[in-house]
């Protein structure tokens, strides 16, 4: 019986095989990651697009008090980091 080749991901704990569901999530995340081509000029359109994506995901993922509270904490932390970005 031949072993099926499984897709793996490298973690700090070694290489870990991925399930079908995890492969789908990794592909979705990879498709959604955007890069900024020129880091030396201010391109607010990509930042605005990211903010709109965050709004959509917050509405989709914030289904109960616990998740909304976690989202709020994460966004407050992100806001602090944005304020520190110019320093």
PDB file of N, CA, C and O in Angstrom:
ATOM      1  N   UNK A   1       0.842  -1.176   0.000  1.00  0.00           N
ATOM      2  CA  UNK A   1       0.000   0.000   0.000  1.00  0.00           C
ATOM      3  C   UNK A   1       0.885   1.236   0.000  1.00  0.00           C
ATOM      4  O   UNK A   1       1.702   1.426   0.901  1.00  0.00           O
ATOM      5  N   UNK A   2       0.719   2.064  -1.002  1.00  0.00           N
ATOM      6  CA  UNK A   2       1.538   3.263  -1.135  1.00  0.00           C
ATOM      7  C   UNK A   2       0.977   4.382  -0.266  1.00  0.00           C
ATOM      8  O   UNK A   2      -0.237   4.550  -0.150  1.00  0.00           O
ATOM      9  N   UNK A   3       1.877   5.134   0.336  1.00  0.00           N
ATOM     10  CA  UNK A   3       1.454   6.272   1.143  1.00  0.00           C
ATOM     11  C   UNK A   3       1.110   7.436   0.232  1.00  0.00           C
ATOM     12  O   UNK A   3       1.788   7.678  -0.766  1.00  0.00           O
ATOM     13  N   UNK A   4       0.059   8.148   0.578  1.00  0.00           N
ATOM     14  CA  UNK A   4      -0.313   9.341  -0.173  1.00  0.00           C
ATOM     15  C   UNK A   4       0.608  10.479   0.250  1.00  0.00           C
ATOM     16  O   UNK A   4       0.893  10.654   1.434  1.00  0.00           O
ATOM     17  N   UNK A   5       1.066  11.243  -0.724  1.00  0.00           N
ATOM     18  CA  UNK A   5       1.904  12.388  -0.381  1.00  0.00           C
ATOM     19  C   UNK A   5       1.011  13.480   0.189  1.00  0.00           C
ATOM     20  O   UNK A   5       0.026  13.881  -0.431  1.00  0.00           O
ATOM     21  N   UNK A   6       1.360  13.945   1.349  1.00  0.00           N
ATOM     22  CA  UNK A   6       0.566  14.960   2.031  1.00  0.00           C
ATOM     23  C   UNK A   6       1.307  16.282   2.014  1.00  0.00           C
ATOM     24  O   UNK A   6       2.534  16.333   2.101  1.00  0.00           O
ATOM     25  N   UNK A   7       0.547  17.327   1.900  1.00  0.00           N
ATOM     26  CA  UNK A   7       1.130  18.664   1.980  1.00  0.00           C
ATOM     27  C   UNK A   7       1.437  18.954   3.439  1.00  0.00           C
ATOM     28  O   UNK A   7       0.625  18.671   4.320  1.00  0.00           O
ATOM     29  N   UNK A   8       2.604  19.517   3.690  1.00  0.00           N
ATOM     30  CA  UNK A   8       3.004  19.827   5.057  1.00  0.00           C
ATOM     31  C   UNK A   8       3.350  21.302   5.160  1.00  0.00           C
ATOM     32  O   UNK A   8       3.607  21.979   4.165  1.00  0.00           O
ATOM     33  N   UNK A   9       3.346  21.770   6.389  1.00  0.00           N
ATOM     34  CA  UNK A   9       3.739  23.143   6.671  1.00  0.00           C
ATOM     35  C   UNK A   9       4.810  23.095   7.762  1.00  0.00           C
ATOM     36  O   UNK A   9       4.751  22.271   8.675  1.00  0.00           O
ATOM     37  N   UNK A  10       5.789  23.994   7.648  1.00  0.00           N
ATOM     38  CA  UNK A  10       6.862  24.037   8.629  1.00  0.00           C
ATOM     39  C   UNK A  10       6.462  24.954   9.776  1.00  0.00           C
ATOM     40  O   UNK A  10       6.081  26.105   9.563  1.00  0.00           O
ATOM     41  N   UNK A  11       6.553  24.432  10.989  1.00  0.00           N
ATOM     42  CA  UNK A  11       6.240  25.197  12.191  1.00  0.00           C
ATOM     43  C   UNK A  11       7.468  25.199  13.095  1.00  0.00           C
ATOM     44  O   UNK A  11       8.438  24.496  12.812  1.00  0.00           O
ATOM     45  N   UNK A  12       7.443  25.970  14.169  1.00  0.00           N
ATOM     46  CA  UNK A  12       8.572  25.924  15.105  1.00  0.00           C
ATOM     47  C   UNK A  12       8.756  24.543  15.735  1.00  0.00           C
ATOM     48  O   UNK A  12       9.815  24.246  16.289  1.00  0.00           O
ATOM     49  N   UNK A  13       7.724  23.700  15.650  1.00  0.00           N
ATOM     50  CA  UNK A  13       7.776  22.369  16.249  1.00  0.00           C
ATOM     51  C   UNK A  13       8.116  21.291  15.238  1.00  0.00           C
ATOM     52  O   UNK A  13       8.123  20.109  15.582  1.00  0.00           O
ATOM     53  N   UNK A  14       8.396  21.666  14.002  1.00  0.00           N
ATOM     54  CA  UNK A  14       8.714  20.708  12.951  1.00  0.00           C
ATOM     55  C   UNK A  14       7.699  20.785  11.826  1.00  0.00           C
ATOM     56  O   UNK A  14       6.882  21.705  11.772  1.00  0.00           O
ATOM     57  N   UNK A  15       7.759  19.804  10.920  1.00  0.00           N
ATOM     58  CA  UNK A  15       6.848  19.769   9.788  1.00  0.00           C
ATOM     59  C   UNK A  15       5.570  19.047  10.199  1.00  0.00           C
ATOM     60  O   UNK A  15       5.614  17.966  10.787  1.00  0.00           O
ATOM     61  N   UNK A  16       4.421  19.664   9.879  1.00  0.00           N
ATOM     62  CA  UNK A  16       3.123  19.136  10.280  1.00  0.00           C
ATOM     63  C   UNK A  16       2.274  18.927   9.020  1.00  0.00           C
ATOM     64  O   UNK A  16       2.169  19.835   8.195  1.00  0.00           O
ATOM     65  N   UNK A  17       1.662  17.733   8.858  1.00  0.00           N
ATOM     66  CA  UNK A  17       0.795  17.519   7.693  1.00  0.00           C
ATOM     67  C   UNK A  17      -0.508  18.303   7.827  1.00  0.00           C
ATOM     68  O   UNK A  17      -1.012  18.501   8.932  1.00  0.00           O
ATOM     69  N   UNK A  18      -1.048  18.746   6.691  1.00  0.00           N
ATOM     70  CA  UNK A  18      -2.282  19.522   6.674  1.00  0.00           C
ATOM     71  C   UNK A  18      -3.455  18.647   6.265  1.00  0.00           C
ATOM     72  O   UNK A  18      -3.314  17.749   5.435  1.00  0.00           O
ATOM     73  N   UNK A  19      -4.612  18.916   6.854  1.00  0.00           N
ATOM     74  CA  UNK A  19      -5.834  18.244   6.437  1.00  0.00           C
ATOM     75  C   UNK A  19      -6.412  18.979   5.240  1.00  0.00           C
ATOM     76  O   UNK A  19      -5.923  20.049   4.876  1.00  0.00           O
ATOM     77  N   UNK A  20      -7.444  18.421   4.625  1.00  0.00           N
ATOM     78  CA  UNK A  20      -8.071  19.067   3.467  1.00  0.00           C
ATOM     79  C   UNK A  20      -8.627  20.433   3.838  1.00  0.00           C
ATOM     80  O   UNK A  20      -8.495  21.387   3.072  1.00  0.00           O
ATOM     81  N   UNK A  21      -9.255  20.533   5.023  1.00  0.00           N
ATOM     82  CA  UNK A  21      -9.833  21.805   5.458  1.00  0.00           C
ATOM     83  C   UNK A  21      -8.734  22.841   5.677  1.00  0.00           C
ATOM     84  O   UNK A  21      -8.892  24.005   5.308  1.00  0.00           O
ATOM     85  N   UNK A  22      -7.634  22.425   6.270  1.00  0.00           N
ATOM     86  CA  UNK A  22      -6.527  23.348   6.524  1.00  0.00           C
ATOM     87  C   UNK A  22      -5.890  23.805   5.218  1.00  0.00           C
ATOM     88  O   UNK A  22      -5.496  24.965   5.099  1.00  0.00           O
ATOM     89  N   UNK A  23      -5.782  22.905   4.231  1.00  0.00           N
ATOM     90  CA  UNK A  23      -5.231  23.283   2.926  1.00  0.00           C
ATOM     91  C   UNK A  23      -6.079  24.369   2.285  1.00  0.00           C
ATOM     92  O   UNK A  23      -5.553  25.311   1.692  1.00  0.00           O
ATOM     93  N   UNK A  24      -7.404  24.231   2.410  1.00  0.00           N
ATOM     94  CA  UNK A  24      -8.314  25.211   1.833  1.00  0.00           C
ATOM     95  C   UNK A  24      -8.126  26.574   2.498  1.00  0.00           C
ATOM     96  O   UNK A  24      -8.103  27.600   1.817  1.00  0.00           O
ATOM     97  N   UNK A  25      -7.992  26.586   3.830  1.00  0.00           N
ATOM     98  CA  UNK A  25      -7.807  27.833   4.578  1.00  0.00           C
ATOM     99  C   UNK A  25      -6.478  28.476   4.208  1.00  0.00           C
ATOM    100  O   UNK A  25      -6.412  29.691   4.023  1.00  0.00           O
ATOM    101  N   UNK A  26      -5.407  27.672   4.095  1.00  0.00           N
ATOM    102  CA  UNK A  26      -4.091  28.210   3.730  1.00  0.00           C
ATOM    103  C   UNK A  26      -4.153  28.836   2.343  1.00  0.00           C
ATOM    104  O   UNK A  26      -3.564  29.892   2.114  1.00  0.00           O
ATOM    105  N   UNK A  27      -4.861  28.193   1.414  1.00  0.00           N
ATOM    106  CA  UNK A  27      -4.992  28.733   0.061  1.00  0.00           C
ATOM    107  C   UNK A  27      -5.771  30.047   0.080  1.00  0.00           C
ATOM    108  O   UNK A  27      -5.400  30.993  -0.614  1.00  0.00           O
ATOM    109  N   UNK A  28      -6.854  30.116   0.873  1.00  0.00           N
ATOM    110  CA  UNK A  28      -7.641  31.344   0.959  1.00  0.00           C
ATOM    111  C   UNK A  28      -6.808  32.485   1.519  1.00  0.00           C
ATOM    112  O   UNK A  28      -6.870  33.606   1.014  1.00  0.00           O
ATOM    113  N   UNK A  29      -6.033  32.208   2.555  1.00  0.00           N
ATOM    114  CA  UNK A  29      -5.198  33.243   3.166  1.00  0.00           C
ATOM    115  C   UNK A  29      -4.135  33.704   2.179  1.00  0.00           C
ATOM    116  O   UNK A  29      -3.875  34.902   2.061  1.00  0.00           O
ATOM    117  N   UNK A  30      -3.518  32.762   1.470  1.00  0.00           N
ATOM    118  CA  UNK A  30      -2.488  33.117   0.495  1.00  0.00           C
ATOM    119  C   UNK A  30      -3.071  33.960  -0.635  1.00  0.00           C
ATOM    120  O   UNK A  30      -2.406  34.867  -1.135  1.00  0.00           O
ATOM    121  N   UNK A  31      -4.300  33.673  -1.040  1.00  0.00           N
ATOM    122  CA  UNK A  31      -4.947  34.444  -2.098  1.00  0.00           C
ATOM    123  C   UNK A  31      -5.296  35.852  -1.640  1.00  0.00           C
ATOM    124  O   UNK A  31      -5.304  36.777  -2.451  1.00  0.00           O
ATOM    125  N   UNK A  32      -5.585  36.029  -0.361  1.00  0.00           N
ATOM    126  CA  UNK A  32      -6.020  37.321   0.162  1.00  0.00           C
ATOM    127  C   UNK A  32      -4.870  38.236   0.566  1.00  0.00           C
ATOM    128  O   UNK A  32      -5.085  39.427   0.794  1.00  0.00           O
ATOM    129  N   UNK A  33      -3.650  37.702   0.660  1.00  0.00           N
ATOM    130  CA  UNK A  33      -2.513  38.507   1.080  1.00  0.00           C
ATOM    131  C   UNK A  33      -2.102  39.418  -0.073  1.00  0.00           C
ATOM    132  O   UNK A  33      -1.826  38.956  -1.181  1.00  0.00           O
ATOM    133  N   UNK A  34      -2.068  40.721   0.209  1.00  0.00           N
ATOM    134  CA  UNK A  34      -1.670  41.706  -0.787  1.00  0.00           C
ATOM    135  C   UNK A  34      -0.333  42.290  -0.381  1.00  0.00           C
ATOM    136  O   UNK A  34      -0.033  42.427   0.805  1.00  0.00           O
ATOM    137  N   UNK A  35       0.458  42.628  -1.368  1.00  0.00           N
ATOM    138  CA  UNK A  35       1.743  43.250  -1.077  1.00  0.00           C
ATOM    139  C   UNK A  35       1.739  44.667  -1.636  1.00  0.00           C
ATOM    140  O   UNK A  35       1.064  44.966  -2.621  1.00  0.00           O
ATOM    141  N   UNK A  36       2.502  45.519  -0.990  1.00  0.00           N
ATOM    142  CA  UNK A  36       2.648  46.901  -1.441  1.00  0.00           C
ATOM    143  C   UNK A  36       3.926  46.960  -2.261  1.00  0.00           C
ATOM    144  O   UNK A  36       4.993  46.586  -1.776  1.00  0.00           O
ATOM    145  N   UNK A  37       3.825  47.425  -3.491  1.00  0.00           N
ATOM    146  CA  UNK A  37       4.969  47.428  -4.397  1.00  0.00           C
ATOM    147  C   UNK A  37       6.006  48.476  -4.029  1.00  0.00           C
ATOM    148  O   UNK A  37       7.202  48.186  -4.045  1.00  0.00           O
ATOM    149  N   UNK A  38       5.577  49.682  -3.701  1.00  0.00           N
ATOM    150  CA  UNK A  38       6.500  50.758  -3.410  1.00  0.00           C
ATOM    151  C   UNK A  38       6.306  51.200  -1.962  1.00  0.00           C
ATOM    152  O   UNK A  38       5.296  51.820  -1.631  1.00  0.00           O
ATOM    153  N   UNK A  39       7.257  50.886  -1.114  1.00  0.00           N
ATOM    154  CA  UNK A  39       7.124  51.213   0.305  1.00  0.00           C
ATOM    155  C   UNK A  39       7.570  52.634   0.625  1.00  0.00           C
ATOM    156  O   UNK A  39       7.420  53.090   1.759  1.00  0.00           O
ATOM    157  N   UNK A  40       8.122  53.339  -0.370  1.00  0.00           N
ATOM    158  CA  UNK A  40       8.638  54.682  -0.127  1.00  0.00           C
ATOM    159  C   UNK A  40       7.640  55.791  -0.448  1.00  0.00           C
ATOM    160  O   UNK A  40       7.917  56.964  -0.196  1.00  0.00           O
ATOM    161  N   UNK A  41       6.485  55.432  -1.002  1.00  0.00           N
ATOM    162  CA  UNK A  41       5.463  56.447  -1.263  1.00  0.00           C
ATOM    163  C   UNK A  41       4.167  56.012  -0.586  1.00  0.00           C
ATOM    164  O   UNK A  41       3.871  54.823  -0.470  1.00  0.00           O
ATOM    165  N   UNK A  42       3.415  56.995  -0.149  1.00  0.00           N
ATOM    166  CA  UNK A  42       2.168  56.700   0.546  1.00  0.00           C
ATOM    167  C   UNK A  42       1.099  56.315  -0.467  1.00  0.00           C
ATOM    168  O   UNK A  42       0.698  57.131  -1.297  1.00  0.00           O
ATOM    169  N   UNK A  43       0.639  55.063  -0.397  1.00  0.00           N
ATOM    170  CA  UNK A  43      -0.421  54.585  -1.285  1.00  0.00           C
ATOM    171  C   UNK A  43      -1.611  54.231  -0.400  1.00  0.00           C
ATOM    172  O   UNK A  43      -1.730  53.107   0.089  1.00  0.00           O
ATOM    173  N   UNK A  44      -2.489  55.214  -0.204  1.00  0.00           N
ATOM    174  CA  UNK A  44      -3.595  55.019   0.714  1.00  0.00           C
ATOM    175  C   UNK A  44      -4.698  54.134   0.144  1.00  0.00           C
ATOM    176  O   UNK A  44      -5.550  53.662   0.897  1.00  0.00           O
ATOM    177  N   UNK A  45      -4.702  53.902  -1.152  1.00  0.00           N
ATOM    178  CA  UNK A  45      -5.762  53.075  -1.737  1.00  0.00           C
ATOM    179  C   UNK A  45      -5.658  51.633  -1.243  1.00  0.00           C
ATOM    180  O   UNK A  45      -6.677  51.008  -0.953  1.00  0.00           O
ATOM    181  N   UNK A  46      -4.445  51.101  -1.144  1.00  0.00           N
ATOM    182  CA  UNK A  46      -4.309  49.727  -0.645  1.00  0.00           C
ATOM    183  C   UNK A  46      -4.640  49.659   0.843  1.00  0.00           C
ATOM    184  O   UNK A  46      -5.175  48.655   1.314  1.00  0.00           O
ATOM    185  N   UNK A  47      -4.328  50.712   1.578  1.00  0.00           N
ATOM    186  CA  UNK A  47      -4.678  50.754   2.999  1.00  0.00           C
ATOM    187  C   UNK A  47      -6.194  50.830   3.166  1.00  0.00           C
ATOM    188  O   UNK A  47      -6.763  50.149   4.019  1.00  0.00           O
ATOM    189  N   UNK A  48      -6.842  51.656   2.355  1.00  0.00           N
ATOM    190  CA  UNK A  48      -8.296  51.765   2.404  1.00  0.00           C
ATOM    191  C   UNK A  48      -8.974  50.445   2.028  1.00  0.00           C
ATOM    192  O   UNK A  48      -9.981  50.069   2.627  1.00  0.00           O
ATOM    193  N   UNK A  49      -8.417  49.742   1.034  1.00  0.00           N
ATOM    194  CA  UNK A  49      -8.955  48.432   0.650  1.00  0.00           C
ATOM    195  C   UNK A  49      -8.837  47.442   1.807  1.00  0.00           C
ATOM    196  O   UNK A  49      -9.747  46.651   2.055  1.00  0.00           O
ATOM    197  N   UNK A  50      -7.709  47.495   2.510  1.00  0.00           N
ATOM    198  CA  UNK A  50      -7.511  46.605   3.649  1.00  0.00           C
ATOM    199  C   UNK A  50      -8.502  46.917   4.762  1.00  0.00           C
ATOM    200  O   UNK A  50      -9.031  46.003   5.394  1.00  0.00           O
ATOM    201  N   UNK A  51      -8.755  48.187   5.007  1.00  0.00           N
ATOM    202  CA  UNK A  51      -9.717  48.581   6.032  1.00  0.00           C
ATOM    203  C   UNK A  51     -11.113  48.084   5.668  1.00  0.00           C
ATOM    204  O   UNK A  51     -11.853  47.623   6.537  1.00  0.00           O
ATOM    205  N   UNK A  52     -11.475  48.175   4.401  1.00  0.00           N
ATOM    206  CA  UNK A  52     -12.779  47.661   3.954  1.00  0.00           C
ATOM    207  C   UNK A  52     -12.862  46.155   4.126  1.00  0.00           C
ATOM    208  O   UNK A  52     -13.905  45.634   4.523  1.00  0.00           O
ATOM    209  N   UNK A  53     -11.765  45.439   3.830  1.00  0.00           N
ATOM    210  CA  UNK A  53     -11.742  43.988   4.036  1.00  0.00           C
ATOM    211  C   UNK A  53     -11.904  43.646   5.514  1.00  0.00           C
ATOM    212  O   UNK A  53     -12.589  42.686   5.864  1.00  0.00           O
ATOM    213  N   UNK A  54     -11.269  44.439   6.377  1.00  0.00           N
ATOM    214  CA  UNK A  54     -11.388  44.220   7.822  1.00  0.00           C
ATOM    215  C   UNK A  54     -12.825  44.430   8.263  1.00  0.00           C
ATOM    216  O   UNK A  54     -13.342  43.647   9.060  1.00  0.00           O
ATOM    217  N   UNK A  55     -13.485  45.469   7.763  1.00  0.00           N
ATOM    218  CA  UNK A  55     -14.891  45.720   8.114  1.00  0.00           C
ATOM    219  C   UNK A  55     -15.771  44.536   7.745  1.00  0.00           C
ATOM    220  O   UNK A  55     -16.621  44.112   8.528  1.00  0.00           O
ATOM    221  N   UNK A  56     -15.559  44.001   6.535  1.00  0.00           N
ATOM    222  CA  UNK A  56     -16.366  42.863   6.084  1.00  0.00           C
ATOM    223  C   UNK A  56     -16.141  41.635   6.958  1.00  0.00           C
ATOM    224  O   UNK A  56     -17.092  40.949   7.331  1.00  0.00           O
ATOM    225  N   UNK A  57     -14.876  41.359   7.285  1.00  0.00           N
ATOM    226  CA  UNK A  57     -14.569  40.195   8.113  1.00  0.00           C
ATOM    227  C   UNK A  57     -15.097  40.352   9.532  1.00  0.00           C
ATOM    228  O   UNK A  57     -15.542  39.377  10.138  1.00  0.00           O
ATOM    229  N   UNK A  58     -15.051  41.573  10.072  1.00  0.00           N
ATOM    230  CA  UNK A  58     -15.575  41.815  11.417  1.00  0.00           C
ATOM    231  C   UNK A  58     -17.062  41.504  11.462  1.00  0.00           C
ATOM    232  O   UNK A  58     -17.546  40.879  12.405  1.00  0.00           O
ATOM    233  N   UNK A  59     -17.785  41.943  10.435  1.00  0.00           N
ATOM    234  CA  UNK A  59     -19.236  41.668  10.386  1.00  0.00           C
ATOM    235  C   UNK A  59     -19.503  40.167  10.262  1.00  0.00           C
ATOM    236  O   UNK A  59     -20.469  39.651  10.824  1.00  0.00           O
ATOM    237  N   UNK A  60     -18.631  39.472   9.517  1.00  0.00           N
ATOM    238  CA  UNK A  60     -18.829  38.043   9.297  1.00  0.00           C
ATOM    239  C   UNK A  60     -18.444  37.221  10.535  1.00  0.00           C
ATOM    240  O   UNK A  60     -19.135  36.263  10.881  1.00  0.00           O
ATOM    241  N   UNK A  61     -17.346  37.594  11.199  1.00  0.00           N
ATOM    242  CA  UNK A  61     -16.822  36.794  12.305  1.00  0.00           C
ATOM    243  C   UNK A  61     -17.388  37.190  13.668  1.00  0.00           C
ATOM    244  O   UNK A  61     -17.379  36.380  14.594  1.00  0.00           O
ATOM    245  N   UNK A  62     -17.873  38.409  13.802  1.00  0.00           N
ATOM    246  CA  UNK A  62     -18.373  38.870  15.092  1.00  0.00           C
ATOM    247  C   UNK A  62     -19.796  38.401  15.330  1.00  0.00           C
ATOM    248  O   UNK A  62     -20.744  39.170  15.168  1.00  0.00           O
ATOM    249  N   UNK A  63     -19.947  37.139  15.714  1.00  0.00           N
ATOM    250  CA  UNK A  63     -21.283  36.544  15.824  1.00  0.00           C
ATOM    251  C   UNK A  63     -21.799  36.475  17.256  1.00  0.00           C
ATOM    252  O   UNK A  63     -22.989  36.250  17.475  1.00  0.00           O
ATOM    253  N   UNK A  64     -20.919  36.667  18.229  1.00  0.00           N
ATOM    254  CA  UNK A  64     -21.374  36.651  19.617  1.00  0.00           C
ATOM    255  C   UNK A  64     -20.518  37.615  20.443  1.00  0.00           C
ATOM    256  O   UNK A  64     -19.580  38.222  19.925  1.00  0.00           O
ATOM    257  N   UNK A  65     -20.842  37.745  21.700  1.00  0.00           N
ATOM    258  CA  UNK A  65     -20.155  38.701  22.577  1.00  0.00           C
ATOM    259  C   UNK A  65     -18.667  38.397  22.666  1.00  0.00           C
ATOM    260  O   UNK A  65     -17.839  39.307  22.607  1.00  0.00           O
ATOM    261  N   UNK A  66     -18.323  37.110  22.810  1.00  0.00           N
ATOM    262  CA  UNK A  66     -16.923  36.713  22.994  1.00  0.00           C
ATOM    263  C   UNK A  66     -16.085  37.092  21.780  1.00  0.00           C
ATOM    264  O   UNK A  66     -15.011  37.675  21.929  1.00  0.00           O
ATOM    265  N   UNK A  67     -16.566  36.767  20.574  1.00  0.00           N
ATOM    266  CA  UNK A  67     -15.791  37.074  19.377  1.00  0.00           C
ATOM    267  C   UNK A  67     -15.726  38.587  19.142  1.00  0.00           C
ATOM    268  O   UNK A  67     -14.692  39.100  18.716  1.00  0.00           O
ATOM    269  N   UNK A  68     -16.815  39.298  19.414  1.00  0.00           N
ATOM    270  CA  UNK A  68     -16.798  40.764  19.257  1.00  0.00           C
ATOM    271  C   UNK A  68     -15.826  41.409  20.233  1.00  0.00           C
ATOM    272  O   UNK A  68     -15.139  42.369  19.884  1.00  0.00           O
ATOM    273  N   UNK A  69     -15.765  40.896  21.436  1.00  0.00           N
ATOM    274  CA  UNK A  69     -14.825  41.417  22.423  1.00  0.00           C
ATOM    275  C   UNK A  69     -13.387  41.171  21.978  1.00  0.00           C
ATOM    276  O   UNK A  69     -12.540  42.055  22.103  1.00  0.00           O
ATOM    277  N   UNK A  70     -13.104  39.975  21.458  1.00  0.00           N
ATOM    278  CA  UNK A  70     -11.755  39.674  20.965  1.00  0.00           C
ATOM    279  C   UNK A  70     -11.394  40.565  19.786  1.00  0.00           C
ATOM    280  O   UNK A  70     -10.274  41.071  19.708  1.00  0.00           O
ATOM    281  N   UNK A  71     -12.332  40.759  18.873  1.00  0.00           N
ATOM    282  CA  UNK A  71     -12.093  41.628  17.719  1.00  0.00           C
ATOM    283  C   UNK A  71     -11.791  43.043  18.189  1.00  0.00           C
ATOM    284  O   UNK A  71     -10.878  43.683  17.668  1.00  0.00           O
ATOM    285  N   UNK A  72     -12.542  43.537  19.161  1.00  0.00           N
ATOM    286  CA  UNK A  72     -12.331  44.883  19.697  1.00  0.00           C
ATOM    287  C   UNK A  72     -10.925  45.017  20.284  1.00  0.00           C
ATOM    288  O   UNK A  72     -10.242  46.012  20.040  1.00  0.00           O
ATOM    289  N   UNK A  73     -10.499  44.034  21.044  1.00  0.00           N
ATOM    290  CA  UNK A  73      -9.169  44.075  21.670  1.00  0.00           C
ATOM    291  C   UNK A  73      -8.080  44.074  20.599  1.00  0.00           C
ATOM    292  O   UNK A  73      -7.117  44.836  20.688  1.00  0.00           O
ATOM    293  N   UNK A  74      -8.233  43.221  19.589  1.00  0.00           N
ATOM    294  CA  UNK A  74      -7.248  43.138  18.511  1.00  0.00           C
ATOM    295  C   UNK A  74      -7.171  44.458  17.750  1.00  0.00           C
ATOM    296  O   UNK A  74      -6.079  44.931  17.436  1.00  0.00           O
ATOM    297  N   UNK A  75      -8.327  45.056  17.450  1.00  0.00           N
ATOM    298  CA  UNK A  75      -8.337  46.312  16.695  1.00  0.00           C
ATOM    299  C   UNK A  75      -7.784  47.469  17.514  1.00  0.00           C
ATOM    300  O   UNK A  75      -7.130  48.353  16.961  1.00  0.00           O
ATOM    301  N   UNK A  76      -8.031  47.483  18.809  1.00  0.00           N
ATOM    302  CA  UNK A  76      -7.453  48.531  19.654  1.00  0.00           C
ATOM    303  C   UNK A  76      -5.931  48.414  19.681  1.00  0.00           C
ATOM    304  O   UNK A  76      -5.227  49.424  19.651  1.00  0.00           O
ATOM    305  N   UNK A  77      -5.428  47.186  19.738  1.00  0.00           N
ATOM    306  CA  UNK A  77      -3.988  46.960  19.702  1.00  0.00           C
ATOM    307  C   UNK A  77      -3.410  47.396  18.353  1.00  0.00           C
ATOM    308  O   UNK A  77      -2.340  48.002  18.296  1.00  0.00           O
ATOM    309  N   UNK A  78      -4.123  47.083  17.272  1.00  0.00           N
ATOM    310  CA  UNK A  78      -3.677  47.495  15.936  1.00  0.00           C
ATOM    311  C   UNK A  78      -3.655  49.012  15.823  1.00  0.00           C
ATOM    312  O   UNK A  78      -2.740  49.574  15.220  1.00  0.00           O
ATOM    313  N   UNK A  79      -4.645  49.677  16.394  1.00  0.00           N
ATOM    314  CA  UNK A  79      -4.688  51.142  16.361  1.00  0.00           C
ATOM    315  C   UNK A  79      -3.487  51.744  17.087  1.00  0.00           C
ATOM    316  O   UNK A  79      -2.912  52.726  16.618  1.00  0.00           O
ATOM    317  N   UNK A  80      -3.107  51.171  18.216  1.00  0.00           N
ATOM    318  CA  UNK A  80      -1.927  51.644  18.943  1.00  0.00           C
ATOM    319  C   UNK A  80      -0.682  51.503  18.078  1.00  0.00           C
ATOM    320  O   UNK A  80       0.168  52.393  18.057  1.00  0.00           O
ATOM    321  N   UNK A  81      -0.573  50.377  17.358  1.00  0.00           N
ATOM    322  CA  UNK A  81       0.592  50.157  16.499  1.00  0.00           C
ATOM    323  C   UNK A  81       0.612  51.100  15.316  1.00  0.00           C
ATOM    324  O   UNK A  81       1.681  51.535  14.888  1.00  0.00           O
ATOM    325  N   UNK A  82      -0.563  51.423  14.779  1.00  0.00           N
ATOM    326  CA  UNK A  82      -0.635  52.379  13.673  1.00  0.00           C
ATOM    327  C   UNK A  82      -0.178  53.750  14.142  1.00  0.00           C
ATOM    328  O   UNK A  82       0.524  54.451  13.413  1.00  0.00           O
ATOM    329  N   UNK A  83      -0.568  54.140  15.348  1.00  0.00           N
ATOM    330  CA  UNK A  83      -0.150  55.436  15.886  1.00  0.00           C
ATOM    331  C   UNK A  83       1.358  55.489  16.101  1.00  0.00           C
ATOM    332  O   UNK A  83       1.968  56.552  15.987  1.00  0.00           O
ATOM    333  N   UNK A  84       1.964  54.330  16.414  1.00  0.00           N
ATOM    334  CA  UNK A  84       3.405  54.271  16.622  1.00  0.00           C
ATOM    335  C   UNK A  84       4.194  54.123  15.335  1.00  0.00           C
ATOM    336  O   UNK A  84       5.420  54.232  15.349  1.00  0.00           O
ATOM    337  N   UNK A  85       3.514  53.875  14.219  1.00  0.00           N
ATOM    338  CA  UNK A  85       4.194  53.582  12.953  1.00  0.00           C
ATOM    339  C   UNK A  85       5.035  54.750  12.455  1.00  0.00           C
ATOM    340  O   UNK A  85       6.057  54.530  11.805  1.00  0.00           O
ATOM    341  N   UNK A  86       4.639  55.968  12.737  1.00  0.00           N
ATOM    342  CA  UNK A  86       5.384  57.132  12.246  1.00  0.00           C
ATOM    343  C   UNK A  86       6.632  57.417  13.082  1.00  0.00           C
ATOM    344  O   UNK A  86       7.502  58.174  12.652  1.00  0.00           O
ATOM    345  N   UNK A  87       6.726  56.833  14.240  1.00  0.00           N
ATOM    346  CA  UNK A  87       7.867  57.102  15.137  1.00  0.00           C
ATOM    347  C   UNK A  87       9.070  56.287  14.783  1.00  0.00           C
ATOM    348  O   UNK A  87      10.105  56.397  15.439  1.00  0.00           O
TER     349      UNK A  87
END
